Amino acid sequence: MKYAKKVDTWVDRNKDKIAESLSSLIRIKTENLPPAGNEKPGQEYLYNMASKFIKTCDIDMFELDEVEGIREHPLFFPTMAGMEKEYKGRPNLVAKLPGKKGDRSILFSGHMDTVSIGEGVWKVFSDPVSGRIKDGKMYGRGSLDMKAGTLAGFYALNCINDLGLDLSGDVYAESVIDEENGGVNGTVACRLKYPDIDFAILAEPTGLIAGIETIGGSDWIATIKEEGPGGIGTDTELPNPIYKLAKVARALEKYDREVLSEVKTPSTYNSDMKLRLLTYQLSSGGSSYLESGGVPTEGHLYFWLETFAYMKEQDVRKKFLNFMEKELKDIKGKIPGFKTVIRFLNGHSTDISHPAMGSIRKAYNKIGLEYKEKGIGLAMDAFAFKEAGNTDIVVLGPRGANPHGTDEHVEMESVFELIKVMVLAAIDYCR
């Protein structure tokens, strides 16, 4: 850790440059808009930036279908809500600083795609991709989730290169596609192409807390389609899907309050951490008065169901479906159907005894940051690092607020601190 002063000086000298780069990246819209996405302009921006300090032979920009066997891999999930995902023109990006001996290797990972901008009104800056700063916070869609963390990894490589640090092991930074909306295929592609990186820092927003466990879960849909004619009828019974969906909604509320509250919480989380079932949407018979006027014949309800890392998908499904069957047994006629609309996202647990974790703790100590590690109540692609490759991982990213919401922002000082942690951890682990 003798390089701590040099790293600190380098980051301080480059703060304006880092902020300008992040602002530029935020202004590039890279929304994930199923079945496709618009990550390529952002990836090209990072490629051009990285090519200034990394040999182009060590920068790999590739599409998913260039990875042999990816569509046959058990983690590859080709659809979302029944739509076939499109991956043409959506490249992953991986950059490498080669070590002298190819010993221990470390990766800084992030995703380029963002959720859609949406229709909400942004108050601090009206432009939702402004990339502007107020009170030390940079605003814009994707600023926190997760362009700041992704960019930090590439600037960590920049710092190591500029300081002329001749490490024994390889250091990587990557920007993957298709993480949002339950997508993990970009990460799967990188793990299949680079399966043997020893350890990764996934820079999702954690407030600079080391996330040593993540939750899992999936989005579900409950659907009902009646045989009846609908309308207003005169001499016939009108089966009503709204009544059945209302019973489903009450059963989901009961599962959330009574069943999930009894699930054992791992010790890595705060004591008040509980799994959730979040009901997103109930739709039947149109969305306005002008679309009403008769009993509908079909409808649906969307919801999100969370899990802990120790819970198996088949067990979760069985328990949930058995509960719903019991709660809805008094429904006459056709019973609502349940299925997931995205992949099941597994949770992940970090091996806290991994040598790279020791390097991260040393980095915090060296730059005077308080180190904390705990479970993070977010679902993400972390599980794929071990299930599709041989890479252990910790989730560690900047501070900020409102990811996926209006006035999303990242605290810039935490971005600078994250870069310092990344660089010092890499130096210690790959020296």
C-alpha positions, 0 to 999 in steps of 0.5 A: 500500500506504499502507492496510496499517496500517488493514487490519491494525488492522481485522482485529485488531479483528474477529478475534473476529467473524471466528472466531465467523462461521466457527464458526457456518458450520462448524456449518451442515452443507453436505455434498455428498451426490450426487446432491444437496447441502445448501449452501443453509443456508450460502449463506443465512448468507453472504447475511445476513452480506453484506447488512449491508455490501453493497447487496442489489442487488449480491448475487446468489443464483441456481441453476444452471438460471437461467444461460442455456445452462449445460447446453449448455456443454461443461464442464457435466457432469451425472452422477456415477457414472451418477447425474443430479445434482440442482441444485434448491435449491442456489444459488450466491452472488456479492457485489460491491463496485462500483468507480467506473469498472469498471476492473480487477476481482478475485474471491475464490472458494470453495465452500460444499459439504463432503465427508460427515462420514463415520464416523471418530472425531474426537479433539480434539472429538468433534463433527465440526462443533463449530467449536471452537478449541484451540491456535489451530486451529478444528476441524470438517468443512469448516473448512479445505476450504474454509469458512475461505477462502470466508468470508475473501473476504466479510470482505475485502469487509467490510474494504474497505467499512468503510474507505471505500476508493473503488476504481476496479475491482469487487471480488467474493466468491463461494461456489459449490456442488458442487465436491466429488466432482469437481463443477465445475458451480457454478463453471461457472455463475458463470463464465458469468454473470460471465465477464469478471472479470480475476483471482481468488484461489481460497482452497483450502488452500495454507498461504498459498503461492501455488499457480501450478499445479494437477494434474488427474485423474479417478476411474475404475472397472474392472468385470467381469460374467461370464456364468457361473452363479456359486455353487459348481458341480459339473460346470461351469467357474466364471469368477471376476471376483475373479481378473481384478480382482486382475490389474487391481489389480496392473496399476494398481500397475505403472502407478503405480510404473513409468509415472507415475514417468517423467512429466516434473514441471513446474519449478513443483513440488517436485522430489519431486512425482510423479503418483499412481494411487490404488486406492480399492476392490475389491469382489466377492462381498459385504463380509462372510462372511455374504454369501459362500459362492459364486463371484460373477459380477461386481465392480468396482474404483475408482481415481484417476489424476492428470495435470499441466496440460500433459497432454491428456485424450485422450492420458492416456486412450489411454496408460492404456488401451493399457497396461492392454490390454497388461498384461491380454492373458493374461486369458481370456474377458471383459476388464474394462471401464474408464471414468471416473465423474466429469468429467476435471479439467484442471490449471491454470497461472497467468500469473505475469506477470499484474499481480494477481500483482504486487499479491499479492506487494506485499501479502505484503511489506507485512504481513511475510509470506514469499512463496512460489509453487509448484505445488500437488498438488491437483485442483480447479475452477481450470481452469474459470475460464479455460475457461468465462470470461476469468478468470486465477487463483491458488490461495491459502488458509489453513494447516491439516490433515486436509481430508476427514479426521477432526480437520480444522482450520484455523489461525486466524491464517492466516485473518486473514493471508489476509484482509489479503492479499486486501484489500491485493491488491485495493486495489493492483490495483483502485485 
